Amino acid sequence: MADKSDEVVELVREVFGEYPGSALIEPLKDGACLQATVDGTKVKAEKRGRSFVIMEGVLDSPDISVVMNRNAAEYMAESARPEEFVDRARECINRVYEDCYMDYEINAGLTRMLMKGYFDFARMLRIL
């Protein structure tokens, strides 16, 4: 039986590593990195080539930090299209449903945001 942290890492892989979430990651460049915390479990993700490598752990200096509950991650993972993924992410950010939440913080400076492709990513998520 897998422990809680392994299950959370797999869930984050479903959310950001598989379609449609992976389509939003495509514009990011090598080295772009995200720190996710799902129900207290820390998961780090980094763009390496065309892949988004996701594993348990903490990044020294993540570009974006995301905190969400398992319900939000599962809700986003159930999306069928990128547009639906974005709508569900926005619903979690705006706390449309009492049992789903997601907060994010942009930690990278303007130069890094430009160099790592975050503006296209942020536009797709309707953050900008």
C-alpha positions, 0 to 999 in steps of 0.5 A: 500500500502506498503512503500518503505522500506517494499518493499525493505525488501521483495526484500532482502528476495527474494534475500537471503531468498529464493532459490537459494540465500538461498542455498548460506547462508546454510554454514553460522553458527548461528550469521553470519550477513549481512548488505544490503543497497538497494537504500538507505534502510538499511536491516539487516540479521542474521543467526539463526538456519537454517533461515536467519532472514531479517528485516529493520534496521542497525547492530552494527557490520555486518560481510559483508556489501553490497550496491546495487541498486534495479535493481541488487537485482531484477536481482539476485532474478530472478535466477533459480539456485545457479550457475546463482545467483552467475553469476548474483551477479558477473555481478553486482559486475563487473558492466557488466550492466550499471543499475545494481551494487553491492559493498561489504565489508568484515568487519569480521576478520579472526577468525570470518570468519572461525567460522561463515562459511564464507569461503565456502560462499565466495568460492561459490560466487567466492570472494575467 
